[in-house]
Amino acid sequence: MKILLLSLVIFIIITALRTFTLSMASHRTEGLPQMKLRAKMNIWMGTMFLAIALLQALSLSGNWIRSILLLIIAALGLFNLFAGWSNLLRVRRLEEEQKQSPDTIDHEDGDKKKE
């Protein structure tokens, strides 16, 4: 049991570091690469929230308040995973459209512009 808890703590640290590095990288870019980095960041953050909820569920026996908080944290994790995955799929689809068409799409105002 202690090995499982320790591995969850290590996994939480890794996911937190990955979330931080992706956040920093997304602030340095714009356009589709920024959207892709933020989607990956959401996936890592969702995984981190789920690992935190699992760690708390395994490590402590709790009362009803702890159970409600665990459910909220797990729901946040699932929401971040779903949002990150759907955004990543949307960015990949936009990248494919951009590769296939000779026009580029300016995503801030939606206008098409010639290169």
C-alpha positions as a Markdown table, in Angstrom:
| # | Residue | x | y | z |
|---|---|---|---|---|
| 1 | Met | 0.0 | 0.0 | 0.0 |
| 2 | Lys | 2.9 | 2.4 | 0.8 |
| 3 | Ile | 4.4 | 1.7 | -2.6 |
| 4 | Leu | 1.2 | 2.6 | -4.3 |
| 5 | Leu | 0.9 | 5.8 | -2.3 |
| 6 | Leu | 4.5 | 6.7 | -3.0 |
| 7 | Ser | 4.1 | 6.1 | -6.7 |
| 8 | Leu | 0.9 | 8.2 | -6.8 |
| 9 | Val | 2.8 | 11.1 | -5.1 |
| 10 | Ile | 5.6 | 10.8 | -7.7 |
| 11 | Phe | 3.1 | 10.7 | -10.5 |
| 12 | Ile | 1.4 | 13.8 | -9.1 |
| 13 | Ile | 4.7 | 15.6 | -9.0 |
| 14 | Ile | 5.5 | 14.6 | -12.6 |
| 15 | Thr | 2.0 | 15.8 | -13.8 |
| 16 | Ala | 2.3 | 19.0 | -11.9 |
| 17 | Leu | 5.7 | 19.7 | -13.5 |
| 18 | Arg | 4.5 | 18.9 | -16.9 |
| 19 | Thr | 1.4 | 21.1 | -16.4 |
| 20 | Phe | 3.7 | 24.0 | -15.4 |
| 21 | Thr | 6.1 | 23.5 | -18.3 |
| 22 | Leu | 3.3 | 23.4 | -20.8 |
| 23 | Ser | 1.7 | 26.5 | -19.3 |
| 24 | Met | 5.0 | 28.4 | -19.6 |
| 25 | Ala | 5.5 | 27.2 | -23.2 |
| 26 | Ser | 1.9 | 28.2 | -24.1 |
| 27 | His | 2.5 | 31.7 | -22.9 |
| 28 | Arg | 5.5 | 32.0 | -25.3 |
| 29 | Thr | 3.6 | 31.0 | -28.4 |
| 30 | Glu | 0.5 | 32.1 | -30.4 |
| 31 | Gly | -2.1 | 30.6 | -32.7 |
| 32 | Leu | -2.5 | 26.9 | -33.2 |
| 33 | Pro | 0.7 | 25.9 | -31.3 |
| 34 | Gln | -0.6 | 27.7 | -28.3 |
| 35 | Met | -4.0 | 26.0 | -28.5 |
| 36 | Lys | -2.2 | 22.6 | -28.8 |
| 37 | Leu | 0.0 | 23.3 | -25.8 |
| 38 | Arg | -3.0 | 24.4 | -23.7 |
| 39 | Ala | -5.0 | 21.3 | -24.7 |
| 40 | Lys | -2.1 | 19.1 | -23.6 |
| 41 | Met | -1.8 | 21.1 | -20.4 |
| 42 | Asn | -5.5 | 20.4 | -19.7 |
| 43 | Ile | -5.0 | 16.7 | -20.2 |
| 44 | Trp | -2.0 | 16.6 | -17.8 |
| 45 | Met | -3.9 | 18.7 | -15.3 |
| 46 | Gly | -7.0 | 16.4 | -15.5 |
| 47 | Thr | -4.7 | 13.4 | -14.9 |
| 48 | Met | -3.2 | 15.2 | -11.9 |
| 49 | Phe | -6.6 | 16.0 | -10.4 |
| 50 | Leu | -7.6 | 12.3 | -10.8 |
| 51 | Ala | -4.4 | 11.1 | -9.2 |
| 52 | Ile | -4.9 | 13.5 | -6.3 |
| 53 | Ala | -8.5 | 12.3 | -5.8 |
| 54 | Leu | -7.2 | 8.7 | -5.9 |
| 55 | Leu | -4.4 | 9.4 | -3.5 |
| 56 | Gln | -6.8 | 11.0 | -1.0 |
| 57 | Ala | -9.3 | 8.2 | -1.4 |
| 58 | Leu | -6.7 | 5.5 | -0.7 |
| 59 | Ser | -4.7 | 7.3 | 2.1 |
| 60 | Leu | -7.4 | 8.5 | 4.4 |
| 61 | Ser | -10.7 | 7.1 | 5.7 |
| 62 | Gly | -13.0 | 10.1 | 5.6 |
| 63 | Asn | -16.3 | 11.5 | 6.4 |
| 64 | Trp | -19.0 | 12.8 | 4.1 |
| 65 | Ile | -17.3 | 16.2 | 3.6 |
| 66 | Arg | -14.1 | 14.5 | 2.4 |
| 67 | Ser | -16.1 | 12.3 | 0.1 |
| 68 | Ile | -17.8 | 15.3 | -1.5 |
| 69 | Leu | -14.5 | 17.1 | -2.0 |
| 70 | Leu | -13.0 | 13.9 | -3.6 |
| 71 | Leu | -15.9 | 13.8 | -6.0 |
| 72 | Ile | -15.5 | 17.5 | -6.9 |
| 73 | Ile | -11.7 | 17.0 | -7.5 |
| 74 | Ala | -12.4 | 13.9 | -9.6 |
| 75 | Ala | -15.1 | 15.7 | -11.6 |
| 76 | Leu | -12.6 | 18.6 | -12.2 |
| 77 | Gly | -10.1 | 16.0 | -13.4 |
| 78 | Leu | -12.6 | 14.4 | -15.8 |
| 79 | Phe | -13.7 | 17.7 | -17.1 |
| 80 | Asn | -10.1 | 18.8 | -17.8 |
| 81 | Leu | -9.4 | 15.5 | -19.5 |
| 82 | Phe | -12.5 | 15.8 | -21.7 |
| 83 | Ala | -11.9 | 19.5 | -22.5 |
| 84 | Gly | -8.2 | 18.9 | -23.3 |
| 85 | Trp | -8.9 | 15.9 | -25.5 |
| 86 | Ser | -11.6 | 17.6 | -27.4 |
| 87 | Asn | -9.5 | 20.7 | -27.9 |
| 88 | Leu | -6.6 | 18.6 | -29.0 |
| 89 | Leu | -8.7 | 16.9 | -31.6 |
| 90 | Arg | -10.1 | 20.3 | -32.8 |
| 91 | Val | -6.5 | 21.7 | -33.1 |
| 92 | Arg | -5.4 | 18.6 | -35.1 |
| 93 | Arg | -8.4 | 19.0 | -37.4 |
| 94 | Leu | -7.5 | 22.7 | -37.9 |
| 95 | Glu | -3.9 | 21.9 | -38.6 |
| 96 | Glu | -5.0 | 19.4 | -41.3 |
| 97 | Glu | -7.3 | 21.9 | -42.8 |
| 98 | Gln | -4.5 | 24.5 | -42.8 |
| 99 | Lys | -2.2 | 22.0 | -44.5 |
| 100 | Gln | -4.7 | 21.1 | -47.2 |
| 101 | Ser | -5.9 | 24.7 | -48.1 |
| 102 | Pro | -3.6 | 27.3 | -49.6 |
| 103 | Asp | -5.2 | 29.9 | -47.4 |
| 104 | Thr | -4.3 | 30.4 | -43.8 |
| 105 | Ile | -7.0 | 31.1 | -41.2 |
| 106 | Asp | -6.5 | 33.9 | -38.8 |
| 107 | His | -8.1 | 32.4 | -35.7 |
| 108 | Glu | -8.5 | 35.6 | -33.8 |
| 109 | Asp | -11.1 | 37.2 | -36.1 |
| 110 | Gly | -12.0 | 34.2 | -38.3 |
| 111 | Asp | -11.0 | 36.0 | -41.6 |
| 112 | Lys | -9.2 | 34.1 | -44.3 |
| 113 | Lys | -6.0 | 35.8 | -45.5 |
| 114 | Lys | -3.7 | 34.9 | -48.4 |
| 115 | Glu | 0.0 | 34.2 | -47.5 |
